[in-house]
């Protein structure tokens, strides 16, 4: 796989009450639901991991260019 993108951690907190969540699944929706339901201000931090790896693709292209036509 040439790339990956994955949420790895989240912290959501309500600035008006003591509510918190660390669920990274549907974090934005969870925060929005709490904010709308209670009329509160909710903030959060989402940590993601990502990477790109095109080594194999680059090697295949080098080999193809090196082959005689």
C-alpha positions as CSV (number, residue, x, y, z in Angstrom):
1,X,0.0,0.0,0.0
2,X,1.6,3.3,-1.0
3,X,-0.1,5.4,1.7
4,X,-2.0,5.2,5.0
5,X,-4.0,7.6,7.0
6,X,-5.4,6.7,10.4
7,X,-6.7,8.5,13.5
8,X,-4.8,7.3,16.5
9,X,-6.0,9.5,19.4
10,X,-8.6,12.1,20.2
11,X,-9.6,14.2,23.2
12,X,-12.9,16.1,23.1
13,X,-14.0,18.3,25.9
14,X,-16.9,20.6,26.7
15,X,-16.0,24.1,27.8
16,X,-19.3,24.5,29.6
17,X,-19.6,21.2,31.6
18,X,-17.4,18.4,32.7
19,X,-18.1,16.2,29.6
20,X,-15.1,14.5,27.8
21,X,-14.6,11.8,25.3
22,X,-11.6,10.0,23.9
23,X,-13.5,8.0,21.2
24,X,-11.7,8.5,17.9
25,X,-14.6,6.8,16.0
26,X,-16.9,9.6,14.8
27,X,-15.2,12.1,17.0
28,X,-16.5,15.1,15.1
29,X,-20.1,13.8,15.1
30,X,-19.9,13.0,18.8
31,X,-18.7,16.6,19.6
32,X,-21.3,18.1,17.3
33,X,-24.1,16.1,18.9
34,X,-23.1,17.2,22.4
35,X,-22.8,20.8,21.4
36,X,-26.2,21.0,19.7
37,X,-28.0,18.9,22.3
38,X,-26.9,21.0,25.2
39,X,-26.1,24.4,23.5
40,X,-22.5,24.1,24.7
41,X,-19.1,24.9,23.3
42,X,-17.1,21.7,22.5
43,X,-13.5,21.6,21.4
44,X,-11.2,18.7,20.5
45,X,-7.8,17.5,19.4
46,X,-7.4,14.8,16.9
47,X,-4.1,13.0,16.3
48,X,-3.5,11.2,13.0
49,X,-0.9,9.0,11.6
50,X,0.0,9.1,7.9
51,X,2.7,8.0,5.6
52,X,3.6,7.5,2.0
53,X,5.8,4.7,0.6
54,X,6.4,4.6,-3.1
55,X,9.7,2.7,-2.9
56,X,8.3,-0.4,-4.6
57,X,6.7,1.7,-7.4
58,X,10.0,3.6,-8.0
59,X,12.0,0.3,-8.1
60,X,9.5,-1.1,-10.6
61,X,9.8,2.0,-12.8
62,X,13.7,1.8,-12.7
63,X,13.6,-1.9,-13.7
64,X,11.3,-1.1,-16.6
65,X,13.5,1.7,-17.9
66,X,16.6,-0.5,-17.6
67,X,15.0,-3.3,-19.8
68,X,16.1,-3.3,-23.4
69,X,13.2,-2.5,-25.8
